[in-house]
Amino acid sequence: AFYGRLQELADPAAVGRLMREENPLVAYIERFRELAFDAAGTETGVSAWIWVGKLCLDNQRLDEARDVLELLLGDHIDSPQLAKVAQSLQ
């Protein structure tokens, strides 16, 4: 239903407002964050942090996204999954 409403909007400002105010993916930020803490020290935890960062970026939560990036670079620098992060930094 959300994405149907999103596709009907032609005004970029209205699209941005809907994404900020009603995006159902925002609820997954906390779920992925919980998984990241539960799976700390594993590649599953790294994946969960990457999803937290992506969802934060997609929803203009830039300070949170920056914190996730710092955490990944500080605690998981040896993870092969950081290649995904590097690609998204463009």
C-alpha positions as YAML, in Angstrom:
chain: A
units: angstrom
residues:
- id: 1
  name: ALA
  ca: [0.00, 0.00, 0.00]
- id: 2
  name: PHE
  ca: [2.83, 2.41, 0.90]
- id: 3
  name: TYR
  ca: [4.68, 1.88, -2.36]
- id: 4
  name: GLY
  ca: [1.46, 2.21, -4.36]
- id: 5
  name: ARG
  ca: [0.88, 5.62, -2.79]
- id: 6
  name: LEU
  ca: [4.51, 6.52, -3.42]
- id: 7
  name: GLN
  ca: [4.24, 5.71, -7.13]
- id: 8
  name: GLU
  ca: [1.17, 7.92, -7.47]
- id: 9
  name: LEU
  ca: [3.04, 11.03, -6.32]
- id: 10
  name: ALA
  ca: [4.56, 13.30, -8.94]
- id: 11
  name: ASP
  ca: [5.85, 16.05, -6.66]
- id: 12
  name: PRO
  ca: [9.38, 15.29, -5.34]
- id: 13
  name: ALA
  ca: [8.62, 17.19, -2.13]
- id: 14
  name: ALA
  ca: [5.57, 15.01, -1.49]
- id: 15
  name: VAL
  ca: [7.63, 11.89, -2.17]
- id: 16
  name: GLY
  ca: [10.28, 13.04, 0.31]
- id: 17
  name: ARG
  ca: [7.67, 13.87, 2.93]
- id: 18
  name: LEU
  ca: [5.98, 10.47, 2.57]
- id: 19
  name: MET
  ca: [9.34, 8.68, 2.75]
- id: 20
  name: ARG
  ca: [10.28, 10.55, 5.94]
- id: 21
  name: GLU
  ca: [6.94, 10.33, 7.68]
- id: 22
  name: GLU
  ca: [5.46, 6.96, 6.73]
- id: 23
  name: ASN
  ca: [8.21, 4.73, 5.36]
- id: 24
  name: PRO
  ca: [7.59, 1.27, 6.88]
- id: 25
  name: LEU
  ca: [11.27, 0.36, 6.53]
- id: 26
  name: VAL
  ca: [12.19, 2.72, 9.37]
- id: 27
  name: ALA
  ca: [10.83, 0.13, 11.80]
- id: 28
  name: TYR
  ca: [13.50, -2.26, 10.59]
- id: 29
  name: ILE
  ca: [16.33, 0.00, 11.72]
- id: 30
  name: GLU
  ca: [15.81, -0.99, 15.35]
- id: 31
  name: ARG
  ca: [15.24, -4.64, 14.47]
- id: 32
  name: PHE
  ca: [18.52, -4.80, 12.55]
- id: 33
  name: ARG
  ca: [20.27, -2.88, 15.34]
- id: 34
  name: GLU
  ca: [19.08, -5.48, 17.87]
- id: 35
  name: LEU
  ca: [20.30, -8.28, 15.61]
- id: 36
  name: ALA
  ca: [23.68, -6.54, 15.27]
- id: 37
  name: PHE
  ca: [24.09, -6.43, 19.05]
- id: 38
  name: ASP
  ca: [22.87, -10.02, 19.46]
- id: 39
  name: ALA
  ca: [25.29, -11.25, 16.77]
- id: 40
  name: ALA
  ca: [28.23, -9.08, 17.82]
- id: 41
  name: GLY
  ca: [31.56, -10.34, 16.57]
- id: 42
  name: THR
  ca: [30.08, -12.35, 13.70]
- id: 43
  name: GLU
  ca: [29.52, -11.73, 10.01]
- id: 44
  name: THR
  ca: [25.79, -11.75, 10.73]
- id: 45
  name: GLY
  ca: [26.37, -8.82, 13.04]
- id: 46
  name: VAL
  ca: [28.32, -7.02, 10.32]
- id: 47
  name: SER
  ca: [25.48, -7.61, 7.85]
- id: 48
  name: ALA
  ca: [22.97, -6.25, 10.35]
- id: 49
  name: TRP
  ca: [25.06, -3.09, 10.89]
- id: 50
  name: ILE
  ca: [25.31, -2.62, 7.13]
- id: 51
  name: TRP
  ca: [21.52, -2.75, 6.91]
- id: 52
  name: VAL
  ca: [21.18, -0.27, 9.77]
- id: 53
  name: GLY
  ca: [23.51, 2.10, 7.94]
- id: 54
  name: LYS
  ca: [21.71, 1.68, 4.61]
- id: 55
  name: LEU
  ca: [18.28, 2.26, 6.11]
- id: 56
  name: CYS
  ca: [19.55, 5.29, 8.02]
- id: 57
  name: LEU
  ca: [21.03, 6.75, 4.83]
- id: 58
  name: ASP
  ca: [17.88, 6.05, 2.84]
- id: 59
  name: ASN
  ca: [15.83, 7.85, 5.48]
- id: 60
  name: GLN
  ca: [18.11, 10.86, 5.88]
- id: 61
  name: ARG
  ca: [19.26, 9.84, 9.36]
- id: 62
  name: LEU
  ca: [22.76, 10.93, 8.51]
- id: 63
  name: ASP
  ca: [24.21, 11.18, 12.02]
- id: 64
  name: GLU
  ca: [23.12, 7.62, 12.75]
- id: 65
  name: ALA
  ca: [24.53, 6.42, 9.43]
- id: 66
  name: ARG
  ca: [27.85, 8.09, 10.25]
- id: 67
  name: ASP
  ca: [27.91, 6.39, 13.66]
- id: 68
  name: VAL
  ca: [27.34, 3.00, 12.01]
- id: 69
  name: LEU
  ca: [30.14, 3.65, 9.53]
- id: 70
  name: GLU
  ca: [32.52, 4.55, 12.36]
- id: 71
  name: LEU
  ca: [31.50, 1.39, 14.24]
- id: 72
  name: LEU
  ca: [32.04, -0.79, 11.16]
- id: 73
  name: LEU
  ca: [35.44, 0.74, 10.43]
- id: 74
  name: GLY
  ca: [36.51, 0.56, 14.06]
- id: 75
  name: ASP
  ca: [35.24, -2.86, 15.04]
- id: 76
  name: HIS
  ca: [34.95, -4.81, 11.79]
- id: 77
  name: ILE
  ca: [37.73, -3.50, 9.55]
- id: 78
  name: ASP
  ca: [38.77, -7.06, 8.58]
- id: 79
  name: SER
  ca: [35.31, -8.10, 7.39]
- id: 80
  name: PRO
  ca: [35.09, -8.86, 3.67]
- id: 81
  name: GLN
  ca: [31.61, -7.34, 3.76]
- id: 82
  name: LEU
  ca: [33.10, -3.86, 4.06]
- id: 83
  name: ALA
  ca: [33.49, -3.94, 0.28]
- id: 84
  name: LYS
  ca: [29.69, -3.42, 0.17]
- id: 85
  name: VAL
  ca: [30.08, -0.39, 2.40]
- id: 86
  name: ALA
  ca: [32.86, 1.06, 0.25]
- id: 87
  name: GLN
  ca: [30.67, 0.79, -2.84]
- id: 88
  name: SER
  ca: [27.85, 2.69, -1.13]
- id: 89
  name: LEU
  ca: [30.08, 5.61, -0.09]
- id: 90
  name: GLN
  ca: [30.06, 7.08, -3.57]
...
